[in-house]
């Protein structure tokens, strides 16, 4: 009897062990150490609806699990570090990086390290190509064709030298490399015209032939290749602008019309998703924009994400307490916190020295500041420039004789005030009441006549 009991227990343990071994793992482990950072949010995403925000400690260390439904290439972003990573269920992936340096400082270890370090090499080459605009684009067509073809061959050689690459990734990446070449070609006419100061320049029909033959309805390539995706989006914007001019309709309606004509449902849903992610946080009619999206999208994943975003944005509705900033460096000396400004309305300009549309608003903002000088309102400009570019910020404030209260964030765009307001692009203007509550999280720009109308309605 004792022997039978022992066999039964042993069999049960073996069965439990077998079941344990067969339990599928639906997550990947993602960890790393990013030096020279004060911490922040590292975001992992894909167009299939996956999104995960990982908290990076002020020591630069992070570790988290990614519960993914699909193996594939995911986009990773941490401040100025943006890169791709191949992630699979059960994988253990680690990165080391220096935030003060560019993408070249990043190195993968763990599973698929060789493939992911190839992605870093590719991103570094693309960055070098972009940064050397003169050398890359200010050349004749023949020289440019040779340059981008050599660029393509170098990446193909690097890819084919790797071992144990998943077959589908190898095939997709070879196509993506070619799309990278085509994407560079698609920018040539505009860039050469600008750099050569020849605004009327047109590339030859021979040069543009393969660009005109690109099919924009390949869902697999859209989800894999950022270059192909960018060309699809550019084609939609071009159609939208044509409708805007030809039909004399608002650009938002023209854009919706262009997206509605996309035949591939995966691409259509993805473009709708990207658009609403940008539009909803800045929307002046969130209910309408949400309903328009729900009527157009057939992706339940995207719908779920956008409904969650919509709910999260309610904390930015009129009358809600404003998110706060603390001890931002003040151009005039010392530091300033939002609570220091209570008692008056506060009009906030979130901007940066490198942002063209931000700089366009400066003369209009100066005029508004003069018009309301001595009134019941503070004008605050918050720069999202990097700390290493602080001297550029100070120089521009002085050069343009910018008034109001001039502040710079403690961690460029990766500060809680920016993320709490869900700012997706700058400039963004915010109006608060004297109690520190939100009047408009996306207030009119200084160049918009509606700003004065809003101020007057509040008896400022």
Protein Blocks (a to p, Z undefined) as FASTA:
>chain_A
ZZmmmmmmmmmmmmmmmmmmmpccfbdcdddddehiebdadddddfeopacdddddfkop
acdddddfbgcdddddehjbccdddddehiacdddddfkbcfklpccehehklmmmmmmm
mmmmmmmmmmmmmlmmmccfklmmmmmmmmmmmmmmmmmmpghiafklmmmmmmmmmmmm
mmmmmmmmmmmmmmnopakbccdfklmmmmmmpcckbfklmmmmmmlmmmmmmmmmmmmm
mmmmmnopafklmmmmmmmmpmblklmmmmmmmmmmmmmmmpcblmlmmmmmmmmpccfk
lmmmmmmmmmmmmmmgghiacdddehiacfkgpjddfklmgoiacddddddfklmklmmm
mmmmmmmmmmmgoiacdcddddfbdfklmmmmmmmmmmnopghjddddfkljlcfklmmn
opabdcddddddfkopafblcdcdfklmklmmmmmmnoZZ
